[in-house]
Amino acid sequence: MKIAVIGTGYVGLVAGACFADTGNTVYCVDNDPAKIEALKRGEIPIYEPGLETLVKRSTAEKRLFFTTSTEEAVTASEIIFMAVGTPPLPNGEPDLRFLKAASEQVARAMTGYRLIINKSTVPIGSHQVVAEWMKPFTKYPFDVASNPEFLKEGTAVDDFLKPDRVVIGTDSDKVFEMMSDLYAPFVRQGNPILRMDPVSAEMTKYACNSFLATRISFMNELSQLCEKVGGDIELVRKGMTTDVRIGKHFLYAGVGYGGSCFPKDVQALMATAERYQVPMEIVSAAESANARQKKHMVSHVTAHFGKDLTARTFAIWGLAFKPNTDDMREAPAVTIIDELHGLGARIQTFDPVASENARKIMGTRGEGIRYCASAYEALENADALLVVTEWNEFRNPDFGRIKSLLRQPVIFDGRNIYDPAKLREMGFTYRGIGR
Ligand SMILES: NC(=O)c1ccc[n+]([C@@H]2O[C@H](COP(=O)([O-])OP(=O)(O)OC[C@H]3O[C@@H](n4cnc5c(N)ncnc54)[C@H](O)[C@@H]3O)[C@@H](O)[C@H]2O)c1
C-alpha cells in the first residue's frame, strides 16, 4: 500500500518506519525542514532503540521517503495517517492547531478518494471534526477513521511491530478491511484487531492512559503511607502483583509519571468530562497525587539536609521521563531540579541520551546546573546522589567508586533500584521511595 504519515515525531517516524518495513511505500512528512533534512542524511532525530536500523533499511530499499511537502505525499498515497502533536493547552484541553492545519493541507492536496486515519491522540469526537475541517478544501470523497496508538517510548518499535491489539474506529466495512490488511503482518501471533465505532476508539486511548496513570498514582500514595507506618512498598507491590486480577505492570512507586502522554491525556479526559459535566474524581485524584509525588523526593532531601541547600551540590542520575528515551516532556527530573535549585543547591546531572533535550528546557539556570559526560563525573564532590531515571547502566554501579567520589555517602533512590540493606551495610545512608 502507499501511505503518507503527517508528522514525523516519536509516533509518526516509528509508524512510518514499521509500515515501510512490511513492504509498504511510505512518505513521512514534517513541516520542520531541519528534521526532514537530517532524516534524508540518515540521521534519526530522536532516540528510540531499533529505529535507526528500520529507517536505514527501508530508505535504502526506496520504500521510505521523507519530505516537507504534504502535497507530494498525499498525491502518492491512498492512506494518510495524522500523527502531528496534540500538546495540552493551559486549560488541559489538547491544542488542535497542528491537526487542523494538517487536515486542511491534506484536503487541499487530495487528487481522489483518500482514507484519513487519526493516529494522534485526539479529543473524543475528533473524527467528525477533522472531516468538517477538510470538507471546504476538497471536492473528493474521503473517510476519517480513528486508530489510536499505544506504543511506549523506549520500546516503540517492538510495540508497533507486535502490538497487544490494534484498535480501528470506523463505521465503514471497506475502511476496516483496508486497515486490517495493513496491520495483518503485525498481528500474526493472533493479537486482535478490534473494530469499534470511532467515538469508542478515541475514548479507548484516553481510558488506557488514564487507567495506567491511576495505577501509578495509587502506588505512589501507598508508598507515602508505607513511609509513615514503616512498610516497604516493594514488598507490598510483590504481594499485589501475584494476584492475577491486579497484574504486574505499572505498579511501581517512584518519582511520579511524566512524558508526553499520561499528563496530557489525563488532563484531556478530565476536560472532556467537565464539558459533559460527568464527575471524574478518580482520574482527577491521580493527577493531583502525581503533582505531589514529583516533589516528594525533594522532601526526602530536605529531611536529611535541611531546607537551606545553598552550600549543597547534588548529583542527578537520569533526566528523561523514563529509560531508553531522550524525551524530556513533563519529566519529573525538571520539577526535582527546579525545586532543589530553588532552595539554593547546585546540580550535576548525567543522562545517557537526554541531556541535550534537558538543556533546551532548563538551560543551566545561571550555571546552577551542569550536564556531565559520565555518571561518575556527576558525583564529584556532590553531597548526595539522586537516582531519578532507572537507566540500565545505573542498576549495578561501582558503589565503592560512588562512595569515594561523593562528599557524603548518601543515596536517594527515586526508582527503588537498589537493595537498602546492602547499601546500608556498605556505609551508605539510603532513602528509597516508600520503604
Ligand atoms: N509519544 C508517544 O509516546 C505517543 C504514544 C501514543 C500516542 N501519541 C500521540 O501521537 C501524537 C504525536 O505524538 P509525538 O510524540 O509523535 O509528537 P512529536 O511532537 O514528537 O511529533 C509531531 C510532529 O508533527 C510535526 N508537525 C506538526 N504540524 C505539522 C504539519 N502541519 N505537517 C507536517 N508535520 C507537522 C512536528 O514538526 C513534529 O515533528 C500526539 O497526539 C500524541 O499524543 C504519542
PDBQT file of the ligand as one rigid body, heavy atoms in Angstrom, charges set to zero:
ROOT
HETATM    1  N1  LIG A 501       4.955   9.921  22.035  1.00  0.00    +0.000 N 
HETATM    2  C1  LIG A 501       4.243   8.885  22.400  1.00  0.00    +0.000 C 
HETATM    3  O1  LIG A 501       4.706   8.004  23.153  1.00  0.00    +0.000 OA
HETATM    4  C2  LIG A 501       2.832   8.705  21.915  1.00  0.00    +0.000 A 
HETATM    5  C3  LIG A 501       2.192   7.468  22.060  1.00  0.00    +0.000 A 
HETATM    6  C4  LIG A 501       0.895   7.335  21.583  1.00  0.00    +0.000 A 
HETATM    7  C5  LIG A 501       0.248   8.405  21.023  1.00  0.00    +0.000 A 
HETATM    8  N2  LIG A 501       0.884   9.616  20.910  1.00  0.00    +0.000 N 
HETATM    9  C6  LIG A 501       0.176  10.727  20.266  1.00  0.00    +0.000 C 
HETATM   10  O2  LIG A 501       0.679  10.851  18.925  1.00  0.00    +0.000 OA
HETATM   11  C7  LIG A 501       0.696  12.234  18.530  1.00  0.00    +0.000 C 
HETATM   12  C8  LIG A 501       2.103  12.612  18.114  1.00  0.00    +0.000 C 
HETATM   13  O3  LIG A 501       2.954  12.492  19.246  1.00  0.00    +0.000 OA
HETATM   14  P1  LIG A 501       4.538  12.585  19.118  1.00  0.00    +0.000 P 
HETATM   15  O4  LIG A 501       5.076  12.284  20.463  1.00  0.00    +0.000 OA
HETATM   16  O5  LIG A 501       4.965  11.804  17.955  1.00  0.00    +0.000 OA
HETATM   17  O6  LIG A 501       4.707  14.145  18.807  1.00  0.00    +0.000 OA
HETATM   18  P2  LIG A 501       6.005  14.901  18.266  1.00  0.00    +0.000 P 
HETATM   19  O7  LIG A 501       5.885  16.277  18.780  1.00  0.00    +0.000 OA
HETATM   20  O8  LIG A 501       7.211  14.095  18.549  1.00  0.00    +0.000 OA
HETATM   21  O9  LIG A 501       5.823  14.895  16.674  1.00  0.00    +0.000 OA
HETATM   22  C9  LIG A 501       4.866  15.636  15.995  1.00  0.00    +0.000 C 
HETATM   23  C10 LIG A 501       5.481  16.117  14.685  1.00  0.00    +0.000 C 
HETATM   24  O10 LIG A 501       4.477  16.708  13.871  1.00  0.00    +0.000 OA
HETATM   25  C11 LIG A 501       5.082  17.749  13.122  1.00  0.00    +0.000 C 
HETATM   26  N3  LIG A 501       4.031  18.603  12.565  1.00  0.00    +0.000 N 
HETATM   27  C12 LIG A 501       3.207  19.481  13.197  1.00  0.00    +0.000 A 
HETATM   28  N4  LIG A 501       2.358  20.055  12.320  1.00  0.00    +0.000 NA
HETATM   29  C13 LIG A 501       2.620  19.501  11.115  1.00  0.00    +0.000 A 
HETATM   30  C14 LIG A 501       2.070  19.674   9.810  1.00  0.00    +0.000 A 
HETATM   31  N5  LIG A 501       1.044  20.506   9.587  1.00  0.00    +0.000 N 
HETATM   32  N6  LIG A 501       2.595  18.961   8.797  1.00  0.00    +0.000 NA
HETATM   33  C15 LIG A 501       3.610  18.123   8.995  1.00  0.00    +0.000 A 
HETATM   34  N7  LIG A 501       4.172  17.906  10.210  1.00  0.00    +0.000 NA
HETATM   35  C16 LIG A 501       3.674  18.594  11.250  1.00  0.00    +0.000 A 
HETATM   36  C17 LIG A 501       6.023  18.395  14.115  1.00  0.00    +0.000 C 
HETATM   37  O11 LIG A 501       7.028  19.155  13.496  1.00  0.00    +0.000 OA
HETATM   38  C18 LIG A 501       6.563  17.172  14.859  1.00  0.00    +0.000 C 
HETATM   39  O12 LIG A 501       7.774  16.714  14.278  1.00  0.00    +0.000 OA
HETATM   40  C19 LIG A 501       0.176  13.009  19.739  1.00  0.00    +0.000 C 
HETATM   41  O13 LIG A 501      -1.192  13.214  19.577  1.00  0.00    +0.000 OA
HETATM   42  C20 LIG A 501       0.429  12.071  20.898  1.00  0.00    +0.000 C 
HETATM   43  O14 LIG A 501      -0.465  12.278  21.963  1.00  0.00    +0.000 OA
HETATM   44  C21 LIG A 501       2.173   9.780  21.324  1.00  0.00    +0.000 A 
ENDROOT
TORSDOF 0
